[in-house]
């Protein structure tokens, strides 16, 4: 009986810690291009989920997904055409990315911006060109950047950026 009571107390303490950790502040992007914002709570993990849709006058689209609990997860998907203005695309992505970097106190390698711009210009990306690190503590950081050619009449390419911070 003591074991059962101990397990119940232990599980309830994990639950209260988890609910506290899952209420981290989301990044707010103030942009006239923000078309739709969806906020919900995951029924599985109790994580808050934010999804922001940015539709630009050029027809390009950026989607920012944020989930925060034991780990902060950011997923950026940028959809664009082959003939898009890559300087504008770069500026749109960097605006969102800089908000994440500032919010999470992350730093990039020196060549990060140049490599991202080249990836957009050449439609070719090498994940080794991008390094992120935490400024003040040693949280785990995982990230991957991926560029895919789409077989789509609207968008020819999708640039995907994932950044995960924290966890075990």
Long-range contacts (C-beta under 8 A, 24 or more apart in sequence): 18-46, 18-69, 18-70, 19-46, 21-69, 21-70, 22-46, 22-47, 22-48, 22-68, 22-69, 22-70, 23-48, 23-68, 24-48, 24-68, 24-69, 24-72, 25-68, 26-50, 26-66, 26-68, 27-64, 27-66, 27-74, 27-99, 27-100, 27-103, 29-54, 29-64, 29-95, 29-96, 29-99, 31-95, 33-57, 33-92, 42-67, 45-69, 54-92, 54-96, 56-88, 56-92, 58-84, 58-85, 58-88, 59-154, 60-84, 60-89, 60-92, 60-155, 61-155, 62-92, 62-93, 62-96, 64-96, 70-166, 70-167, 70-168, 71-164, 71-165, 71-166, 71-167, 72-104, 72-163, 72-164, 72-165, 72-166, 73-162, 73-163, 73-164, 74-100, 74-161, 74-162, 74-163, 74-164, 75-160, 75-161, 75-162, 76-159, 76-160, 76-161, 76-162, 77-158, 77-159, 77-160, 78-158, 78-159, 78-160, 78-161, 79-150, 79-154, 79-155, 79-157, 79-158, 80-155, 80-156, 80-157, 80-158, 80-159, 81-154, 81-155, 81-156, 81-157, 82-123, 82-156, 82-157, 86-117, 86-120, 86-121, 87-117, 89-120, 90-116, 90-117, 90-120, 93-120, 93-159, 93-161, 97-161, 100-163, 101-132, 104-134, 104-163, 104-165, 105-134, 105-135, 105-136, 106-132, 106-133, 106-134, 106-135, 106-141, 106-163, 106-165, 107-132, 107-133, 107-134, 107-135, 108-132, 116-145, 119-145, 119-147, 119-159, 120-159, 123-147, 123-149, 123-157, 125-159, 132-163, 134-165, 139-165, 139-166, 140-164, 140-165, 140-166, 140-167, 140-168, 141-165
